[in-house]
Amino acid sequence: MDTKANQRIFGSVNSAKLKNLREKLKSIRYTETTVSNRLRIWHISAIILPEYPVYRERLRQRCDALSIIISLFLLQSEVPRAAAESALTSGLVNELLMFGLLTQAPNNAVAATASIYPCSGLHFITDHHFRPGSNDYQIVPNQPVMHLGQDSYALAYLATKPPKGGRVLDMCAGSGVHAIQAAQQAERVIGVDINRRAVDFATVNAKLNGVSKKCDFRCGYLYDAVKSEGRGRELFDLILANPPFVPSPRTGPDRILFQDAGPAGDEILGPVLSGLLNHLTPRGSALIISLFADQKGSHHRAKIKKWIGSRTSVDLLLLKIYSVAPEELAFWFTWNVFGDGFGAYNERYKEWLDVLRAKEILKLTYGVLVVRFSHTSSFRTVDIPLSQALNKKRPSEIRRLMTQRGQSATG
């Protein structure tokens, strides 16, 4: 298998064909809820590789169109072509084969070259979460487009809606989830990502969801991609960001662009926050989901305030979802379920943990930071459980917090 390839996988994009796919997915009722119910998990983002055999057995108990689509586009299963055609129609299967979203597999079967995730009534094509195990006819990119994980869904569910006719900027846009969601109401949306493959996927996803005329996806580094020659800086009513935030020892070609963010996890977060106020309208707001590190002698609140700057008053609200210790974080990103033996894993774990300890990281807080201009500066931290963050129907208390500014400086 060519694991170094990063070529564009899609052929010519026909909006009418993508509309056919969109309508078919909606008719099947391919949503977060139906997927999680069918797999018997609490949320679609809880899908894990070791449970694949269990999920497949559960899908076999009800072999309808929904089960076939889940097998094909989420579990990377090879599906008999006849079954795929029963779920999608033969014409749509042919279109997706020509488009490149499906490929021929052995024994008259088809397989998906990418995943499709439902989110808030929309659908997003991404690279697979897990690499195909033995399908040597599928190419694995060296810089994949991130699947929809807990952070993607949490920001999608918690994000405030832009004003009608407003302008939105989506930083580190990936597959375009937040930009495309905002485009349901905004007049113009710009999505920025440093990975050309991500820009290609986001462009396709805008067409898949019928908002391509409102979306402009650009390949570039953060605010450099939205500089306006001769017209000053561009201002936005809503800025959204899901930047890479994992403290990682990986550098150079080994670095995973959508995930790794330097030894302290803030190589992208810092510049995002530092340039934020220069691109936000006076009544605008920004939401950034990230890990915020507490280092010896440097609490995450102090670092956030420093990055934002003190040249004007701002209201800062951190919706804290959970905290994690460095030794646990190192485990999350070094344990390979079907990978190497214990010795190799243990060495990799030590390497990762040594990087965190060298930066004197004591704790990492995972949450969504809300930034708004205000008459007085304030910083509030409110705990919300993961179950609320991943609930499409936000509780009234969360809605109130998202609209109410703090009254005084704290912390």
N, C-alpha and C positions, 0 to 999 in steps of 0.2 A: 504494500500500500504506500502511495506517495503521501507522506505526512508533512511534506514541506510546501505543498502547493497552496496557493492563495488566489487562484484565478477566479474570475467571475463565473458563476455556475449557470446563470440564467441566459436564455436566448432572448430574442426580440420580445419586448413587453407589449402585449396587446391588452389594453384596458378592458375591452369587451370580454376577453377570455377570463381575466381576473375577476370581473363582475360575476361571471358564471360561477366561479369558485366561491366567491363571497356569498352569493345567494344559496348555493348548495350547502355550505357550512351552516348558514342560518336556518335553513329548512330542516337540517338534521338536529338543530338545537345544540350545536357544539359550543358549550360555554364552560366557564370555570366550575360552575355548580354541577352540571351534568357529568363532566369528566370526573370530578372528585367523588360524586355519588356512585358512578359506575365502578371506579377503582377502589371504593371504600376507604378513602383517605380524607383528611380534614380540609385540605386545600390542594389545588393543582400543583402549587410550588413545593409540596411535600413529596413529590415523586422522587424515588431514590433507586439507584441501579440494582442493589441486591434484591429488591422486591419485584423486579421485572417478571420473573417466572410466576409469582403470585398474581400480579396484575393480569398477565396473559391468561391464566386459568380462570380468573373472574370474568374476563371478557368472553371467553368461550362459553360461559353459561348463558349468554344472550348475544348471539351473533347477528346483530342488526347493523344498520349503517353507522350508528354512533360508535359501536365497538370496533368496526373496521377502520374508521377514521382515527380513533385513538391509537390502535395498533400501528397504523401506517405512519402517522405524523407526530406521535409522541413517544412511542416505544420502539421505533426504528425496526419494526418487524417487516419481514418479507410477506407480502400478501398475495395470494393467488389473483391473477389478473381478473378472473371472472368475479371474484368477491369485490375487488376495487371498482369494477364497472357497475356492480349492483348498487354500490354506495354512491358513486359519483357520476354514473352514466359512461358509456363507452366513448362518447365524443369528448367529454371532459378529461378522461384518462389519456386519450390521444393528445389533447392539447397540452396537458401537463408533462407528458413525455417530451414533446417538442420544445416546451418552455424550459425543461431541465429540472423541474421540481420533483418529477418522478424519473426513475431509471429502470431499465430492464434488469431483472434478477433471474437466477437460474430456475429451471422447472416452470417456465411460463408464469412467473410471478413478477411483481413490481415492488420497488422499495422507494422510500422518500430520500432525496438528497439533503433535505433540510426539514426542520420541524415547523409546525404551525401551532401557535399558542392563542387561545381565546383570552380576551381581557376587556371587561366592561362593554360587551356588545360588539367589539372589534376583533380583528384577527391579525396575527403578526407572524411572518416567516422569519425564522432565525436558524443559525446553525444548530446541530444537535447538541443537547446538553452533555451527553456521553458519547465518546468516540465509538463508531461501529466496531464491534469486536472482531469479526472474521470476514466482513464483507469487503473483499479486496477489489471489488469493482467500484467502490465508493471512495472518493478522495477526501482526505481530512485536511482542512486548511491549517496553516501554521498560526494564523491570527483569526480565529473564528469570531463570528458575530454572536454576542452573548444571548443565551436563552433567557426566557422570562423567569427570574428567580423571585425570592421573597422581596428583595429591594425594588424590583420593577413593579410588582403588584402593590406594595405598600405605598410607593410614591404615586402610582396611578390612582389608588383609592383615596389618598389623603389630599391630593393636589386640589387647590382651589380652581374654580373655573375662571377663565379669562373674561374680561368684559366683552360684550358683543361688539364686534368690529375692532377688537384690540389686537396688539402685536405680542407675539410670544417667541422666546428664545429657549431652545432645548440644547443644553450643553452635554457633551458626551452622549450623543443621541442614540448610539447603537442601532437597533432595528427600527427606531423612530416611534416607540410606544407613546411617549409623553407628548411629543410634537403632534402626532396624528390624533391623539385624544383631544388635545387643546384645539386642533383645527376644526372640530365639530362646531365650535362657537366663534373662534377668533377669525379675524380677517386675513392675517398673514402670520405664518409660522416659519421660523428659520431653525433648522437642526444642524448641529455641528459635531463632527467626529473626526478623529485623526486617522481612522482606519477606512481606507477607500472601500473595502468590502462592506463595511457597515453602511456607508453612504449609499451603495448600490442596493442593499437590502431595504433600507428605509425608503428609498425612492419607489421600489416595487411595492412596499407595504402601503404607501400613500395611495397608489393606484388601486391596490386591492381593497382599500377602505373608502375609495371614492372621494378623496380630498386632495388629490395631487395638484390641483390648480391653486390651492392655498399654501402648499408646502414648498420650501426651498431648502434642500439638503446640501451642505457644503463640506468638503474635506479640508480640514485645517485644524490649527491648534487654538482652542478656546476662543477668546475674543478677537484674536487676529483674523478670524474668518468673517467677522461682522464689521470690520472697519469700513467706513464710508468715505471714499476719496472726495474731498472738497465739500462735504456736507456735514462734517463733524461726526461725532459718535452716534450710533443708532441707539434709540431708547426703546424699552419694552415694558409692557404692562404686567407681564408675567415671565419670570425666568425660572426654568426647571433644570435640575442637574442630578444625574446619577453617575458621578465620576468614579474612576477606579479608586478604591480606598483600602486595599489589603496591604498591610505591612509585609514586605516580601524581600528575600535576598536575590531574586531573579533580576538580571540586568541584560542589556544588549538584546541579541536575538532570542534569548530564552524568556524574555519578559512577555507576559500575556497582557496585551494592551488594555483589555476591558477590565482587568482585575488588579494587576500589580501597580503599587503606587509608592515604591521606595521603602527604605527601612522603617520609617515611621508611619507610612500609609497616607502622607499628606502632600506628596509632590504635585498632585493635581488639585486637591481640595484647597490648598493655600492660594494659588493663583485664581481659582474660581471665586473665592470669597473676596480677594483683594480687588478684583475688577468689577465686583457686583454693582456697587452703588453708582458707578460711572455709566451703567447701561440700564438703569431702572428709572421709570417715570416716577414723578413725585407721589402718586397714589398707587404705584405698583407694588408687587410682592414677589418674593423668590422662595423656592423650596428646594432644599438640597438634602438628599439622603446619603449618609456616609457613616463610617466608623470615626469617632473622635477620640484620639488617644490622650490619656493622662500620662505624662512623663514626669520623672523626678524633678521637682521644682517648677513644673509647667503644667497647670491644669488646663483641660480642654476649653473651658470657658474663657480663660485669659488669652489663649491662642486665637480663638474665634474673634474676640474683640479686637485683637491686634490686627488680624487679617482684614476685618471689616473696616477698621480705621475709626478715628474719633472726630473727623472733620464735620460730622453732622449727627444729629440724634437719630437713633434707630431702635426699633423694637425687635428683640430677638426672642424667639420661642423655640425651645428644643423639645420635640416630642420624643421622649426617651423610650425606646422599645425594650432594650435589655443591655446589660453590660457583660463583658467577657474578659477573662484573665488571659494573659499572653500564652501560658502553657496550653490552654484549651484552644485558642485560636490557631496555634501551630499545628495541633492535631487535626483541625478541620481541613487544613490545606496541604497536609503531607501524607495522610493515610489514603492509600489506593486499595480499594476493595479487592480487585482482581489483579493487582500489580505485582510488585516484587515481594521478596521475602521479608521477614521481620528485621533482619540485620540491616538491609538497605533502607527500610522505612525508618528505623531507629536513628541511623546516621543523618538522614534527611531531616528528621524531626529536630535533632540537636542543632543542625545547621540553621534551621529556620528560627528556633528559639534563641539561639545565640545572637542573631540579628536583632530580635526584639529586646533582648537584655542589654545589648550594646547601646541601644537608644534609650535605655532606662524606662521602658514602657511599663507602667504599673497596672493599667486597666484600659479597656477600650469600650466606649459607649456607642451603641448603634441606635440611630434615630434619624428623624427628619428635622432639619433646621429651617425655620420660617423667618424671613428677614423682611422688614418693612420700615419705611421712614416713619418717624413719630415726633411729637412735640418734645417728649422727654425720652432719654435712653433707658431701656429696661432689658433684663435678661431673665426669662422664666424657663424653668425646666419642669415638664409635666410627664409623669409616667403613664404610658399606655401599653397594655399587654399586646403581644404579637397577634393574639386572636382578634383584637380590635383593629390593629393596623391592617390586617388582611380581611377585614369585613367591608364589603362593598357598600353597605349601608352604615354610614358613620353615625355613631351615637350623638345625641344632641349636645353633650358636653364637649365632644371633639369639634363639632361644628361651631360652637360658641367660641372656643379657644382660637380657632382659625380666623375668626373675624374680629375678635376683641384684642386691642392693643394693651400692653402693660401700662400701669399707671405711674411707676416710679423705677428708678435705677435699683437693681438688686445684684447681689453676687459679686 
